[in-house]
Each structure stands twice: as structure tokens, then as C-alpha cells.
């Protein structure tokens, strides 16, 4: 095995690669990743570091060294919508969307995933889709504002112990486009929009239901693979209007979501960042899992982590 080693993780599994060098280009990396994972070159979305963030693949002549890819790095490969399918996707995205309660349950169909951009705002884009039936990343800013205002208005409820940082710091943090959303943000959006948000977790086959105890009339579904959220929608068998909102008493669609969760888990359609063995790239301390890394970052101020390749 050579001196320069990276680990590649994708839905098809993980592999250790030692055929590259720091002087190889991003173009060569893309070609290698495409061949290794089966993802089309133009559809590659590569996440790097911890927490995983998108790697800039636009400058094909940049070297791996210039792109801050070092030996011991873990690259997570996802598939994004490529240009050749944009027109078809937009046809799906802009189809009429069932929003009236009277039409709920009148059209049988199959629960499916709509892929949204693999950026740091996928949770917000996904919630936007289940609300209006369109993939519109621009909705993220307004949702971040909703969350920041809700947290600022309830400093006793949203205290440092819950947020992991002072209330004011959190409000500034969540407004940054690079900040990821999670359970806290989902619970706030559930309350703001007055609907239950059911999240299919493909790492464990469990459905986490935000707002379940509020007895809302409507429920929407997202799917989470460990690092990325996508919305779920009902594709009607008759090719009519898509549906993303469902009555909370609808056990049929909940069963479909449960089946989808079990299928995703059994086929390993997830990235388990909780079990990464990580190393602080500043002080070389080894850490077990994301929580340990977050604690170390808070205590030390160190923000650069890489996965340890055994």
C-alpha cells in the first residue's frame, strides 16, 4: 500500500484507495471516484472532513494537495441530479401538488424520494418541498430566520444545555448557510408550520416523529441517511398530482414509510458518521464518534478532523 491513502465511502460500500498522490488533479480524482462508485462523473458530490462538507470539484486542474485532501482523508460520495435530467426533474417538481384535505387519500400511489441538492441546507430544502411541491433551495434562508427567532424568543427553553452553545451564539450560527439542521430545527419547524414531520432514519430503520404529541392533522415525511435529508412524496399510479401531506391517522402511508425505512437499513443506504474513529488534525488526539469530536472542538477550539483508517 502506498504512502498516500484515502478511504472512499458511498452507497455501494467503502474502499481504501492508494493509487493517488498529492500531485494528482481533481479531474483524476473525479474519474477514479466515478469508476469506483458507479456514479456518473457529472453527478458526483464529494463530501470531505468532519462534519462532512462539499468538496469543490469545479477546478479540475487543482491538485489534491491544493484542495486540502491529505492522506488518511475520508471522502463520502453521493449522487446529485445531472444536467441531462434537469428538464425531466423540473417536470416532476412543477407538477400539480395536492394540498387540499378533501383530496387526501383519493389517489393510490407509491412513496418515493425526491433528491434535493447535497448542500448544507438539504433539511430546509426538503421541508420546503413537502410544503409546496417544489425543490427550491432559496427557501432555506427564511426557515433559518424562523428558527433563529423562535430560539431567541425562548431563552429559558432553548438554553445552552439544549443547544450546546449560548442562545445568542446559536442564533448567529443557524443563520450561516454552512450550518446543518437536525432535531432541534425539525421540532421548531414542526411547531411553526403546525404539522408532524416524520423522519425515516435509514441507519436504524426507525421513524422519528417531530410534533407527534401535538396531535396535528397533517404529517409529512423526510428520509435521512446520516448526513443528508431528502423529502418523500406519493407518486400516484394514475400519473396525476403528487402528494406530500397526509392525514396523521393514515396508517397506510405510515406503513409504507416504515417499509422504506427497513429497506434502506437492510441495503445499507446510509453513512454512519456516529461510529467514525476520528483524529484531530491539530493535536492528533483520537476520538470515537461525532459527539466526542464536537466536545473536543468546543473545549479546544480545534475544528479540523479526519477519519482514522485502520
Number of C-alpha atoms within 10 A of each C-alpha: 8 9 11 15 20 23 18 19 21 22 16 15 12 16 14 14 16 14 13 18 19 16 11 16 19 23 18 15 17 20 15 16 23 17 12 15 20 13 20 15 16 16 15 21 23 24 21 19 19 20 17 17 19 17 17 14 17 9 11 13 13 16 19 20 15 14 15 13 19 16 19 18 20 27 25 23 23 18 20 17 16 13 11 9 10 11 10 10 16 12 11 17 18 14 14 15 18 18 18 9 12 8 11 16 14 8 16 13 18 13 21 15 17 21 18 23 20 21 19 21 25 22 28 28 26 29 27 20 24 25 16 18 26 20 23 17 18 12 16 21 16 12 23 24 15 16 22 21 12 18 22 16 12 11 13 11 13 19 17 15 10 12 15 14 15 14 23 14 12 18 20 12 16 19 18 13 13 12 14 19 18 13 11 14 20 22 18 19 23 22 16 13 11 16 24 28 27 23 24 28 24 25 20 17 18 16 22 16 18 21 20 16 8 12 13 18 14 17 26 24 27 25 26 22 21 16 19 22 30 26 28 26 23 19 20 16 12 9 10 14 18 23 27 24 27 25 18 17 13 13 11 10 21 20 11 14 25 17 15 21 23 20 14 21 18 14 12 18 20 23 20 16 18 12 11 19 18 22 21 20 14 12 11 11 12 17 21 15 16 19 13 15 25 19 13 16 15 13 9 11 11 15 16 15 26 25 24 18 16 5
